[in-house]
Amino acid sequence: MRILGVDYGERKIGIALSDYTNTIATPLCVIDVQKSDPIKEIDNIVKEHDIKKIVVGMPINMNGTIGERANITKEFIERLANAVDIEIVEWDERLSTKFSDRVLNKAKVKGRKKKKNVIDKIAATFILQGYLDSLL
């Protein structure tokens, strides 16, 4: 069984994939919402990689409250749940983008454009890896 990690954004959606043992998360791709239907793209990924569960990062505020971004993400999860017939788990994504930025800085990825092309899938990887680690 493989698990898909999703870092939802209104413009770009980062996607990560677990290995078959659900031990390691790896970046897969970034879906550009303006260029394709993200629900269809995720459905295709689910079918192609035999995904049995989806973990979606939930942007909870630092004080633990649910804000506007979290409500928008919940609406996305509802639409996704109507399209795929597998379990969807919400996972606290606080600081995942900040950690992703640090990783890119340590890897000496320079330039805003280069970072923008990968930061979402790195954030999805952090979200998914956090979930996978919780299973141990």
C-alpha positions as CSV (number, residue, x, y, z in Angstrom):
1,M,0.0,0.0,0.0
2,R,1.3,3.4,-0.9
3,I,0.3,6.8,0.6
4,L,0.1,10.1,-1.2
5,G,1.1,13.4,0.5
6,V,-0.6,16.6,-0.6
7,D,0.4,20.2,0.1
8,Y,-2.6,22.1,-1.1
9,G,-2.3,25.6,-2.4
10,E,-4.6,27.7,-4.5
11,R,-2.1,28.1,-7.3
12,K,0.2,25.0,-6.9
13,I,-0.2,21.7,-5.2
14,G,2.8,19.7,-4.0
15,I,2.6,15.9,-4.3
16,A,4.8,13.4,-2.5
17,L,4.7,9.6,-2.5
18,S,5.6,6.9,0.1
19,D,7.5,3.8,-0.7
20,Y,5.7,0.5,-0.5
21,T,6.8,0.0,3.1
22,N,5.4,3.4,4.1
23,T,8.7,4.3,5.6
24,I,10.1,7.0,3.3
25,A,8.4,9.9,1.6
26,T,9.8,11.3,-1.7
27,P,8.8,14.3,-3.8
28,L,6.8,13.4,-6.9
29,C,5.5,16.5,-8.6
30,V,3.8,19.9,-8.5
31,I,0.4,20.4,-10.0
32,D,-0.2,23.9,-11.4
33,V,-3.9,24.6,-10.7
34,Q,-4.1,27.1,-13.5
35,K,-3.0,24.6,-16.1
36,S,-4.9,21.5,-15.1
37,D,-7.7,20.2,-12.9
38,P,-6.0,19.2,-9.7
39,I,-8.7,16.7,-8.7
40,K,-8.3,14.8,-12.0
41,E,-4.5,15.0,-11.7
42,I,-4.6,13.5,-8.2
43,D,-7.1,10.8,-9.3
44,N,-4.7,9.8,-12.1
45,I,-1.8,9.6,-9.7
46,V,-3.9,7.5,-7.3
47,K,-4.7,5.1,-10.0
48,E,-1.2,5.0,-11.5
49,H,0.6,4.4,-8.2
50,D,-2.0,2.2,-6.5
51,I,-2.5,4.7,-3.7
52,K,-4.6,3.5,-0.7
53,K,-4.6,6.7,1.4
54,I,-4.1,10.4,0.9
55,V,-2.6,12.7,3.6
56,V,-3.5,16.4,3.1
57,G,-1.6,19.1,5.0
58,M,-3.9,21.2,7.1
59,P,-2.7,24.8,7.5
60,I,-3.6,25.2,11.2
61,N,-2.6,28.5,12.7
62,M,0.4,28.6,15.1
63,N,-2.0,29.0,18.0
64,G,-3.9,25.9,17.0
65,T,-6.9,27.6,15.6
66,I,-8.5,27.0,12.2
67,G,-8.3,30.0,9.9
68,E,-9.4,30.8,6.4
69,R,-6.7,28.8,4.7
70,A,-7.7,25.7,6.6
71,N,-11.4,26.2,5.6
72,I,-10.3,26.5,1.9
73,T,-8.3,23.3,2.3
74,K,-11.3,21.5,3.9
75,E,-13.3,22.5,0.8
76,F,-10.6,21.0,-1.4
77,I,-10.6,17.8,0.6
78,E,-14.4,17.5,0.2
79,R,-14.1,17.8,-3.6
80,L,-11.2,15.3,-3.6
81,A,-13.2,12.9,-1.4
82,N,-16.1,13.0,-4.0
83,A,-13.6,12.0,-6.7
84,V,-11.5,9.3,-5.1
85,D,-12.8,6.3,-3.0
86,I,-10.0,6.1,-0.5
87,E,-9.3,7.4,3.0
88,I,-8.2,11.0,3.2
89,V,-6.3,12.1,6.4
90,E,-5.8,15.7,7.5
91,W,-2.3,16.3,8.9
92,D,-1.1,19.4,10.7
93,E,1.3,21.1,8.3
94,R,2.6,23.9,10.5
95,L,6.1,25.0,9.5
96,S,6.3,22.5,6.6
97,T,7.0,25.3,4.1
98,K,9.5,26.9,6.4
99,F,11.4,23.6,6.8
100,S,11.3,23.1,3.0
101,D,12.9,26.5,2.5
102,R,15.6,25.6,5.0
103,V,16.3,22.4,3.1
104,L,16.6,24.2,-0.1
105,N,18.9,26.8,1.4
106,K,21.2,24.0,2.8
107,A,21.2,22.4,-0.6
108,K,22.3,25.7,-2.0
109,V,19.3,26.1,-4.3
110,K,19.5,29.7,-5.2
111,G,17.0,32.0,-6.8
112,R,13.3,32.6,-6.1
113,K,12.2,30.9,-9.3
114,K,14.1,27.7,-8.7
115,K,12.8,27.5,-5.2
116,K,9.2,28.1,-6.3
117,N,9.5,25.2,-8.7
118,V,10.2,22.7,-5.9
119,I,9.2,24.1,-2.5
120,D,5.6,22.7,-2.8
121,K,6.6,19.1,-3.4
122,I,9.3,19.4,-0.7
123,A,6.5,20.6,1.7
124,A,4.3,17.7,0.7
125,T,7.2,15.4,1.5
126,F,7.6,16.9,5.0
127,I,3.8,16.5,5.5
128,L,3.8,12.9,4.4
129,Q,7.0,12.0,6.2
130,G,5.5,13.3,9.5
131,Y,2.5,11.1,9.0
132,L,4.6,8.1,8.1
133,D,6.7,8.6,11.2
134,S,3.6,8.7,13.4
135,L,2.7,5.2,12.2
136,L,5.9,3.7,13.8
